[in-house]
Amino acid sequence: MDLKAFYQKLQKIELEIVDPSVVVVSHETPDGGRAGTKVEVSKAIAARLLLEGRARLATPEEIAEYREAIEAARREEEQKNAAQKVQVNLITDADLRAIKNPPRQDKR
């Protein structure tokens, strides 16, 4: 393989990509890569994956789907973290009665 041609193609592909971070969809590869996996990568990595035939650029619909899934996972993680922060206090019946009927203080 001609390295000069390889890097020229790589640079050309990278220049064609507009966004600094790109969502790509993987292809199945002989070394065990799964088809259809979406991931957000930098322009340089996206260009290399495209040139090597390991991935393709995601369509706008796939990008929206990917971002929604990421946002849903983020919200779910925040809810799990918030649920772990919930504090529970146990009080006895006597404490409850004291709260409901506080002792009166005489004003003098």
N, C-alpha and C positions, 0 to 999 in steps of 0.2 A: 504494500500500500504506500502510496506517495503521501508522506506526511504534510508536505507543503499544500497539496490539493485538499487534504483532509481539513487542515486548519483554515484554509480559505473558505471552504464550504461552511465550516463551523461559524466563522465570523460573519458570513453572509446571512446565515439563518438567525444568528443572534441580533443582527441589525434589523431584521424584518420583524422581530418581536417588539411590540410597543410597550407593554406593561413591564414594570420592574419585577413583579412576581406573576408567575403564569401557572394556570392549572393544566396539568397534562393527564391523559388517560393512558394507562400502560397497555402494551400488547403482550400476548403470551410469548415467552422466550424459551429456548431450549434448556437454559440453565435454571428453570423453575419459576420464572416470572409469571405472575397471574395477569390475565387479561381483565381490563375494566376497572382497575384500581385507580382512583383519582387522588392526586397529590399536588400541593402547591409548591413550586420550586422557583429558584431564581432564573433569570434569562439565560445565564451561561449553562446551567444544568439542563434546562429545557432544550436548548439548542443541541447539546450533546446527545440527549435522549432521542430527539427527533432525527438527528443525523445517523445515529446507530440503529434506528428502526425499533427502538424499545418502547416508544410512546408516540402519541399524537396530541396535538393541541385539543383541548376540550371545547365543545360547542358552548354558546352562551347559556343554553338550557342546562347543560351539565355543570357549568360553573355555578349557576344559581342553585342547583340541587346540592352541590358540594358545600357551598357557603351556608345554606340552610341547615345541612346536617352538622356542620361545625358549630353553628350557633346553637342548635338544639343540644348538642353535647356539652357546650359551655354552660348553658342554662341548667342542665341536669346536674352538672358538677357543682355549680353554685348552690343549688337546692340541697344537694347532699351535704355540702359543707355547712350550710345554714342549719340543717337538721341536727348536725352533730354539736352545734353550739347551743341548742335549746337546753335550758336548765330547768330542773324540776325540784321543787322543795316539798318535802312531806311535813305536814303539821299534825299535831295531835288534836283530839277533840277539845281538850282544854284550851289549846292555843286558838282554835277556831272560835270557841265561845268568847274568849277574851277579845278577839278581833271584832266579832259581831256586837258584843255588849261591853264596850270599854268601861272601866270603873269611873264613876263620876267624881269630879274634883270639886270641892266646895269653894265657892268664891267668897272671900272675906274682905 
